């Protein structure tokens, strides 16, 4: 359950960054692109946590 929550949180923060920082210029990394990557990684983590939870036998 913890992995799902972390993945959803990362995805939400990533989408917020992606949508709100299009015009922000930073010297090292574009916050717009970092938000997109964070959203994708968060969604993937939540998906893998869900798949892992579905494969575990219930005791």
MOPAC internal coordinates of N, CA, C and O (Angstrom, degrees):
PM7 1SCF
backbone

  N    0.0000 0     0.00 0     0.00 0    0    0    0
  C    1.4452 1     0.00 0     0.00 0    1    0    0
  C    1.5188 1   110.94 1     0.00 0    2    1    0
  O    1.2310 1   120.31 1   148.27 1    3    2    1
  N    1.3338 1   117.01 1   -31.73 1    3    2    1
  C    1.4564 1   121.57 1  -178.92 1    5    3    2
  C    1.5221 1   110.91 1   -66.14 1    6    5    3
  O    1.2310 1   120.05 1   139.02 1    7    6    5
  N    1.3191 1   117.51 1   -40.98 1    7    6    5
  C    1.4607 1   121.82 1   179.42 1    9    7    6
  C    1.5184 1   112.53 1   -64.15 1   10    9    7
  O    1.2310 1   120.55 1   143.25 1   11   10    9
  N    1.3101 1   116.54 1   -36.75 1   11   10    9
  C    1.4651 1   121.01 1   178.36 1   13   11   10
  C    1.5235 1   109.55 1   -65.98 1   14   13   11
  O    1.2310 1   120.35 1   134.92 1   15   14   13
  N    1.3172 1   116.94 1   -45.08 1   15   14   13
  C    1.4635 1   121.33 1  -179.05 1   17   15   14
  C    1.5266 1   111.31 1   -63.93 1   18   17   15
  O    1.2310 1   120.47 1   137.98 1   19   18   17
  N    1.3197 1   116.72 1   -42.02 1   19   18   17
  C    1.4602 1   120.23 1   178.82 1   21   19   18
  C    1.5256 1   110.63 1   -65.13 1   22   21   19
  O    1.2310 1   120.39 1   137.31 1   23   22   21
  N    1.3099 1   116.86 1   -42.69 1   23   22   21
  C    1.4573 1   120.35 1   178.95 1   25   23   22
  C    1.5185 1   112.83 1   -63.03 1   26   25   23
  O    1.2310 1   120.33 1   137.50 1   27   26   25
  N    1.3211 1   116.97 1   -42.50 1   27   26   25
  C    1.4688 1   120.81 1   178.49 1   29   27   26
  C    1.5277 1   110.04 1   -65.62 1   30   29   27
  O    1.2310 1   120.28 1   138.07 1   31   30   29
  N    1.3283 1   117.07 1   -41.93 1   31   30   29
  C    1.4599 1   120.85 1   178.54 1   33   31   30
  C    1.5289 1   111.04 1   -61.56 1   34   33   31
  O    1.2310 1   119.97 1   133.88 1   35   34   33
  N    1.3292 1   117.66 1   -46.12 1   35   34   33
  C    1.4663 1   121.13 1   178.50 1   37   35   34
  C    1.5211 1   111.33 1   -61.98 1   38   37   35
  O    1.2310 1   120.39 1   138.93 1   39   38   37
  N    1.3176 1   116.85 1   -41.07 1   39   38   37
  C    1.4600 1   120.22 1   179.40 1   41   39   38
  C    1.5231 1   111.09 1   -63.89 1   42   41   39
  O    1.2310 1   120.01 1   137.85 1   43   42   41
  N    1.3200 1   117.59 1   -42.15 1   43   42   41
  C    1.4673 1   120.67 1   179.86 1   45   43   42
  C    1.5230 1   110.98 1   -65.74 1   46   45   43
  O    1.2310 1   120.26 1   134.19 1   47   46   45
  N    1.3303 1   117.11 1   -45.81 1   47   46   45
  C    1.4624 1   120.45 1   178.58 1   49   47   46
  C    1.5267 1   110.63 1   -62.98 1   50   49   47
  O    1.2310 1   120.44 1   140.12 1   51   50   49
  N    1.3203 1   116.76 1   -39.88 1   51   50   49
  C    1.4618 1   120.33 1   178.71 1   53   51   50
  C    1.5145 1   112.63 1   -64.23 1   54   53   51
  O    1.2310 1   120.05 1   137.83 1   55   54   53
  N    1.3188 1   117.51 1   -42.17 1   55   54   53
  C    1.4694 1   120.44 1   178.42 1   57   55   54
  C    1.5321 1   110.50 1   -65.41 1   58   57   55
  O    1.2310 1   120.44 1   139.68 1   59   58   57
  N    1.3237 1   116.77 1   -40.32 1   59   58   57
  C    1.4665 1   119.72 1   177.82 1   61   59   58
  C    1.5293 1   110.44 1   -62.39 1   62   61   59
  O    1.2310 1   120.12 1   134.22 1   63   62   61
  N    1.3210 1   117.38 1   -45.78 1   63   62   61
  C    1.4680 1   120.47 1   176.85 1   65   63   62
  C    1.5200 1   111.28 1   -60.68 1   66   65   63
  O    1.2310 1   120.63 1   135.73 1   67   66   65
  N    1.3058 1   116.40 1   -44.27 1   67   66   65
  C    1.4604 1   121.66 1  -177.25 1   69   67   66
  C    1.5226 1   111.53 1   -62.88 1   70   69   67
  O    1.2310 1   120.42 1   139.98 1   71   70   69
  N    1.3190 1   116.80 1   -40.02 1   71   70   69
  C    1.4644 1   120.51 1  -176.67 1   73   71   70
  C    1.5271 1   113.33 1   -80.62 1   74   73   71
  O    1.2310 1   119.41 1   153.32 1   75   74   73
  N    1.3176 1   118.73 1   -26.68 1   75   74   73
  C    1.4595 1   120.39 1  -171.58 1   77   75   74
  C    1.5215 1   115.04 1  -104.92 1   78   77   75
  O    1.2310 1   119.04 1   170.08 1   79   78   77
  N    1.3224 1   119.43 1    -9.92 1   79   78   77
  C    1.4693 1   120.04 1  -173.37 1   81   79   78
  C    1.5216 1   112.96 1  -117.94 1   82   81   79
  O    1.2310 1   120.01 1  -146.95 1   83   82   81
  N    1.3184 1   117.59 1    33.05 1   83   82   81
  C    1.4647 1   119.66 1  -178.06 1   85   83   82
  C    1.5268 1   111.82 1   -64.79 1   86   85   83
  O    1.2310 1   119.12 1   141.12 1   87   86   85
  N    1.3196 1   119.28 1   -38.88 1   87   86   85
  C    1.4535 1   121.66 1  -176.20 1   89   87   86
  C    1.5160 1   114.65 1   -94.29 1   90   89   87
  O    1.2310 1   119.57 1  -178.84 1   91   90   89
  N    1.3213 1   118.42 1     1.16 1   91   90   89
  C    1.4657 1   121.32 1  -176.67 1   93   91   90
  C    1.5238 1   109.28 1   -82.13 1   94   93   91
  O    1.2310 1   121.17 1   -52.33 1   95   94   93
  N    1.3279 1   115.37 1   127.67 1   95   94   93
  C    1.4677 1   121.39 1   179.05 1   97   95   94
  C    1.5324 1   109.30 1  -104.01 1   98   97   95
  O    1.2310 1   120.42 1   -54.52 1   99   98   97
  N    1.3140 1   116.81 1   125.48 1   99   98   97
  C    1.4601 1   121.68 1   174.12 1  101   99   98
  C    1.5165 1   107.92 1  -123.36 1  102  101   99
  O    1.2310 1   119.65 1   -29.71 1  103  102  101
  N    1.3278 1   118.27 1   150.29 1  103  102  101
  C    1.4681 1   119.69 1  -174.75 1  105  103  102
  C    1.5296 1   114.72 1   -69.02 1  106  105  103
  O    1.2310 1   119.77 1   150.65 1  107  106  105
  N    1.3084 1   118.04 1   -29.35 1  107  106  105
  C    1.4575 1   119.26 1  -172.79 1  109  107  106
  C    1.5235 1   113.23 1   -98.75 1  110  109  107
  O    1.2310 1   120.42 1   127.95 1  111  110  109
  N    1.3226 1   116.81 1   -52.05 1  111  110  109
  C    1.4669 1   120.81 1  -173.73 1  113  111  110
  C    1.5221 1   108.55 1  -139.79 1  114  113  111
  O    1.2310 1   120.27 1   -36.98 1  115  114  113
  N    1.3166 1   117.09 1   143.02 1  115  114  113
  C    1.4573 1   121.49 1   176.71 1  117  115  114
  C    1.5268 1   109.08 1   -76.01 1  118  117  115
  O    1.2310 1   120.47 1   -55.62 1  119  118  117
  N    1.3213 1   116.70 1   124.38 1  119  118  117
  C    1.4622 1   120.17 1  -179.34 1  121  119  118
  C    1.5231 1   111.50 1   -65.10 1  122  121  119
  O    1.2310 1   120.70 1   151.01 1  123  122  121
  N    1.3216 1   116.27 1   -28.99 1  123  122  121
  C    1.4631 1   120.83 1   177.67 1  125  123  122
  C    1.5341 1   110.54 1   -62.61 1  126  125  123
  O    1.2310 1   120.74 1   133.23 1  127  126  125
  N    1.3288 1   116.18 1   -46.77 1  127  126  125
  C    1.4673 1   120.23 1   179.28 1  129  127  126
  C    1.5252 1   111.95 1   -72.07 1  130  129  127
  O    1.2310 1   120.35 1   143.75 1  131  130  129
  N    1.3182 1   116.93 1   -36.25 1  131  130  129
  C    1.4649 1   120.31 1   177.84 1  133  131  130
  C    1.5229 1   110.46 1   -63.97 1  134  133  131
  O    1.2310 1   120.14 1   142.47 1  135  134  133
  N    1.3253 1   117.35 1   -37.53 1  135  134  133
  C    1.4616 1   120.85 1   177.24 1  137  135  134
  C    1.5098 1   111.75 1   -64.28 1  138  137  135
  O    1.2310 1   120.55 1   139.27 1  139  138  137
  N    1.3248 1   116.56 1   -40.73 1  139  138  137
  C    1.4638 1   120.01 1   178.14 1  141  139  138
  C    1.5274 1   110.99 1   -63.99 1  142  141  139
  O    1.2310 1   120.53 1   135.79 1  143  142  141
  N    1.3156 1   116.59 1   -44.21 1  143  142  141
  C    1.4743 1   120.50 1   178.59 1  145  143  142
  C    1.5274 1   110.12 1   -63.38 1  146  145  143
  O    1.2310 1   120.32 1   137.90 1  147  146  145
  N    1.3215 1   117.00 1   -42.10 1  147  146  145
  C    1.4617 1   121.07 1   179.57 1  149  147  146
  C    1.5205 1   111.26 1   -63.39 1  150  149  147
  O    1.2310 1   120.25 1   140.44 1  151  150  149
  N    1.3229 1   117.12 1   -39.56 1  151  150  149
  C    1.4671 1   120.72 1   178.58 1  153  151  150
  C    1.5243 1   110.67 1   -65.29 1  154  153  151
  O    1.2310 1   120.09 1   138.47 1  155  154  153
  N    1.3148 1   117.44 1   -41.53 1  155  154  153
  C    1.4656 1   120.82 1   179.69 1  157  155  154
  C    1.5250 1   110.80 1   -66.81 1  158  157  155
  O    1.2310 1   120.34 1   135.85 1  159  158  157
  N    1.3174 1   116.96 1   -44.15 1  159  158  157
  C    1.4682 1   120.57 1   179.57 1  161  159  158
  C    1.5295 1   110.73 1   -64.43 1  162  161  159
  O    1.2310 1   120.07 1   138.75 1  163  162  161
  N    1.3269 1   117.47 1   -41.25 1  163  162  161
  C    1.4633 1   120.96 1   178.52 1  165  163  162
  C    1.5102 1   112.02 1   -63.56 1  166  165  163
  O    1.2310 1   120.47 1   136.47 1  167  166  165
  N    1.3359 1   116.71 1   -43.53 1  167  166  165
  C    1.4620 1   120.02 1   178.60 1  169  167  166
  C    1.5279 1   110.99 1   -64.54 1  170  169  167
  O    1.2310 1   120.37 1   140.24 1  171  170  169
  N    1.3290 1   116.89 1   -39.76 1  171  170  169
  C    1.4650 1   120.28 1   178.83 1  173  171  170
  C    1.5287 1   110.64 1   -65.48 1  174  173  171
  O    1.2310 1   120.48 1   138.91 1  175  174  173
  N    1.3187 1   116.70 1   -41.09 1  175  174  173
  C    1.4669 1   119.47 1   179.45 1  177  175  174
  C    1.5294 1   111.30 1   -64.21 1  178  177  175
  O    1.2310 1   120.59 1   137.48 1  179  178  177
  N    1.3133 1   116.47 1   -42.52 1  179  178  177
  C    1.4691 1   119.75 1   178.34 1  181  179  178
  C    1.5244 1   110.51 1   -63.97 1  182  181  179
  O    1.2310 1   120.51 1   138.96 1  183  182  181
  N    1.3204 1   116.62 1   -41.04 1  183  182  181
  C    1.4606 1   120.44 1   179.79 1  185  183  182
  C    1.5269 1   111.30 1   -64.27 1  186  185  183
  O    1.2310 1   120.05 1   134.36 1  187  186  185
  N    1.3322 1   117.51 1   -45.64 1  187  186  185
  C    1.4646 1   120.37 1   179.58 1  189  187  186
  C    1.5288 1   111.14 1   -66.17 1  190  189  187
  O    1.2310 1   119.84 1   145.23 1  191  190  189
  N    1.3331 1   117.92 1   -34.77 1  191  190  189
  C    1.4628 1   120.55 1   177.13 1  193  191  190
  C    1.5266 1   109.96 1   -66.52 1  194  193  191
  O    1.2310 1   120.63 1   139.93 1  195  194  193
  N    1.3316 1   116.41 1   -40.07 1  195  194  193
  C    1.4692 1   119.20 1   177.05 1  197  195  194
  C    1.5234 1   111.60 1   -64.94 1  198  197  195
  O    1.2310 1   120.34 1   137.51 1  199  198  197
  N    1.3179 1   116.96 1   -42.49 1  199  198  197
  C    1.4604 1   120.44 1   179.15 1  201  199  198
  C    1.5290 1   111.07 1   -65.31 1  202  201  199
  O    1.2310 1   120.56 1   139.58 1  203  202  201
  N    1.3214 1   116.54 1   -40.42 1  203  202  201
  C    1.4627 1   120.34 1   178.07 1  205  203  202
  C    1.5211 1   111.65 1   -65.25 1  206  205  203
  O    1.2310 1   120.57 1   143.56 1  207  206  205
  N    1.3101 1   116.52 1   -36.44 1  207  206  205
  C    1.4658 1   120.49 1   179.02 1  209  207  206
  C    1.5205 1   110.90 1   -70.53 1  210  209  207
  O    1.2310 1   120.27 1   146.48 1  211  210  209
  N    1.3218 1   117.09 1   -33.52 1  211  210  209
  C    1.4667 1   120.71 1  -179.82 1  213  211  210
  C    1.5342 1   110.78 1   -72.02 1  214  213  211
  O    1.2310 1   120.00 1   150.18 1  215  214  213
  N    1.3255 1   117.61 1   -29.82 1  215  214  213
  C    1.4572 1   120.02 1  -177.63 1  217  215  214
  C    1.5325 1   113.09 1   -81.85 1  218  217  215
  O    1.2310 1   120.18 1   159.90 1  219  218  217
  N    1.3307 1   117.27 1   -20.10 1  219  218  217
  C    1.4604 1   119.89 1  -179.45 1  221  219  218
  C    1.5206 1   110.04 1   -71.72 1  222  221  219
  O    1.2310 1   120.32 1   -43.53 1  223  222  221
  N    1.3238 1   117.00 1   136.47 1  223  222  221
  C    1.4724 1   118.63 1   176.28 1  225  223  222
  C    1.5187 1   110.26 1   -73.12 1  226  225  223
  O    1.2310 1   120.89 1   -41.08 1  227  226  225
  N    1.3069 1   115.91 1   138.92 1  227  226  225
  C    1.4602 1   121.14 1   179.40 1  229  227  226
  C    1.5310 1   109.67 1   -78.92 1  230  229  227
  O    1.2310 1   120.08 1   -48.33 1  231  230  229
  N    1.3224 1   117.46 1   131.67 1  231  230  229
  C    1.4600 1   121.52 1   179.42 1  233  231  230
  C    1.4858 1   110.24 1  -118.38 1  234  233  231
  O    1.2310 1   120.10 1   180.00 1  235  234  233

